[in-house]
């Protein structure tokens, strides 16, 4: 049973991983050109709206899909298909209600929410995202249902459709605003930011249409395998769903709230710095307050630095997004093992997930650390790389801890310890806010204090999560065995990429040299993964075609 579940786990994770990679490629094609089209100040509006959107999305969907997939997986494993149907019926109505509340809140209270984050010019971006939060909430019910059946295809396809719609419509609307609107430059740029973000809502509507259509086409087959079990009362199911979901939601919402507080604190502290040092305010910033859509010169200057940080955050978020595929597969797979009292299988699945996550996250994080400034120059030529490079390098280290946190949270949640991640996030959030107050307002540090706070925050959170797993999980995974070899390979890869980038940059130029350094790092890392035998034969045999892979690589 353990082998069967882990095979299902890897198959589902592989599907979601491919989908996540495609989504991230599409997202990069969307956000990186957008970061070059929009100036730093307008990109801050875009980023502020996303932070507000993420808060409502987290409250509405962070815990419920996880709880839904866990409950569906348990009922499906026991053959209780009528119970599965009743669980989904209760869940999607709950998701719809949460989506409607979030939609109204973002649409009606957009101005107070933007003011709360010290960025009133983001109000139209917030309103343009309101339809998306409703659609994604409803989609989350269908995604949780299919993930509970270890069927990751509808989730992956809907995510790709959502991202592609965002790319096509978002960039088109941003371009139209810049090319066709008349008026002050600042006004046109801010409308372009709102148009770009409206594309997110359009993509969500299209993706929702796909997954709903897929569900109803699949309905007949589900009826054919219906069982004779008697489902629980709807109220009992709702109560259990909320008991599982609320602690997970609080833990995830805590991260989002910390991010929102971080946005407000950083902008506020930077504005204070410019008020205390008015000689730093440029004539361009002073001119903005007299233009349509303009803001105070202090806020304009603060938005510029925060926009650089936001553009670096776009790259920083890529590795952690790839963890979604693994974390979405951990909970139903481990839950199914625990239903059969297979603690050994649950532990093996958890350790394998940690290892796969480390193999993906560690090289990306260390690569960003080693090549922070060259990567910024490559992707954002107009951004001041002297400011953005150190930010990118620090965030590269931080993303490793974010990925570890995501994996550990899923292990704790699958084992029913849904409250412990909340304690870890609260502790990490307190550290982040304290570091921001100490560093961001200091002119010698200023915006560089924000990524330092992020690094400290998630280092604390992931450390506490690991401690909790070792204390409360009956058969905890072996972290040293999961992390040691990927970390060693990533460290050597980072050194090789840095050296090759520096040497190649002198010959072919910095931008092409960066690409050569990245390519060298990929080759070195792949060779080290094979040389160090990062994957065991047992791991490979649990993957699709794993026996053939193990034989090809001569791993026994």
Buried (B, 14 or more C-beta within 10 A) or exposed (E): EBEEBBBBBBBBBBBBBBBBBBBBBBBBBBBBBBBBBBBBBBBBBBBBBBBBBBBBBBBBBBBBBBBBBBBBBBBBBBEBBBBBBBBBBBBBEBBBEBBBBBBEBBBEBBBEBBBBBBBBBBBBBBBBBBBBBBBBBBBBBBBBBBBBBBBBEBBBBBBBBBBBBBBBBBBBBBBEBBEEBEEBBBBBBBBBBBBBBBBBBBBBBBBBBBBBEBBEEEEEEBEEEEBEBEBBEEEEBBEBBBEBBBBBBBBBBBBBBBBBBBBBBBBBBBBBBBEEEEEEBEEEBBBBBEEEBBBBBBBBBBBBBBBBBBBBBBBBBBBBBBBBBBBBBBBBBBBBBBBBEBBEBBBBBBBBBBBBBBBBBBBBBBBBBBBBBBBBBBBBEEBEBEBBBBBBBBBBBBBBBBBBBBBBBBBBBBBBBBBBBBBBBBBBBEBBBEBBBEBBBEEEEBBBBBBBBBBBBBBBBBBBBBEBBEEEBEBBBEBEEBBBBBBBBBBBBBBBBBBBBBBBBEEEEBEEBBBBBBBBBBBBBEEBBBEBEBBBBBBBBBBEEBEEBBEEBEBE
